[in-house]
Amino acid sequence: MYVDFKGSKTYLSTGGLDLAKDKDTLCFIHGAGQNHYSFTQQIRYFVSQGYNVIAPDFPGHGFSEGKQTTSIEEDMFWLADLIQFLKLQKVFFIGHSQGCLTMLELAAKIPDLAKGLIFLAGAMSIPVNDYLIDTSINNPEKAYDLMVKWGQDNYGSFSISNWPGHNHLIEGSAVMKMNNLSVLSTDLKSCNLYKNGKQAASEINLKCLAVLAKYDMMTPLKKGLEMVENIRQCDFQILDCGHFLPIEKPKELNSHIKNYLSYHSQQL
């Protein structure tokens, strides 16, 4: 659905349903150069399980208009304002890659907004090499292909998608091509500049989950495990896939998310 937010047309994928005040809400936060299509299989599944779901396209991404944010801190405030604009309470945030940095900052600075946190292919920092940033500026479509390949090491060329009828290499690149050409380079610069991840992680008091990827070269497994160690309460799972795990392993990922949500419901 579309909302007029901060004077701009903003798109939220809700699985085709209106938001209900009596349901828990899952908010999916996309990564660099991505949009709500990264979470197609998660949105469909968790709507069918009775949750409110929102997967916003950040400004300039996907179907959303507006001036693109240029830092993780700006992303965080934009998202926090959106949640308050929608009058949502105690949200489960689920972020992928750059979305994890946004989540770290949000949980540390405005902790009352979050009921739970799930990090997908995350880390406390995401440094980006100069070549990829330069390529994203001068030849964005080449950068899309490089990101998809680097994100999966050699695994991506030989693996078989468990999403019938889809190739996750093509799918990942196609999602990025939906955005304005300048979007990826701006997002990568935001990731490169963010330095507060370790401090933010240490301030989180919620029980969290990290789902990491064995063959991820964009946010390597080692860096994801370092994040887990710095959060007071953070369980983790490792999937046999690359960086784009919502597309590559939707069934397994959905199962881990569901188990985490079930744990929270049992604590009430």
HUMO-V587510 format. One line per field, one symbol per residue. ss: DSSP state (h for helix, s for strand, l for the rest). phi: phi as a letter, one per 20 degrees, with the letter a starting at -180 (. if undefined). burial: + if it has 24 or more other C-alpha atoms within 12 Angstrom, else -. A space follows every 50 residues. Layout:
ss: ???
phi: ???
burial: ???
//
This chain:
ss: lssssllsssssslllllllllllsssssllllllhhhhhhhhhhhhhll lssssslllllllllllllllhhhhhhhhhhhhhhlllllsssssslhhh hhhhhhhhhlhhhssssssslllllllllhhhhhhhhhlhhhhhhhhhhh llllhhhhlllllllllhhhhhhhhhhlllllhhhhhhhhhhhlllhhhh hhllllssssssslllllllhhhhhhhhhhllssssssslllllhhhhlh hhhhhhhhhhhhhhhhhl
phi: .dceclmcfddcecmndffdfedfdddedfefmdafffdgffggffffen efcccfefgndleeenfffcbfffgfffffffgffemedleeecddlggf fgfgffffecfffdeaccedldaebcfcffffffffeebgfffgffffff fclfgffdedfedgncdfffffffffffeffeffffffffffefceffff ffefdefdcdddcfdfdecgggfffffgfeegcbfbcceebdfeffefcf fffgffffffffgfffef
burial: ----+----++++++---+----++++++++++++++++++++++++--- +++++++++++++++--+++++++++++++-++--+-+++++++++++++ +++++++++++-++++++++++++++++---++-+++--++-++++++++ +++-++----+------+++++++++++++++++++++++++-+-+++-+ ++-++++++++++++++++++-++++++-++--+++++++++++++++++ ++++-+++-++-------
//
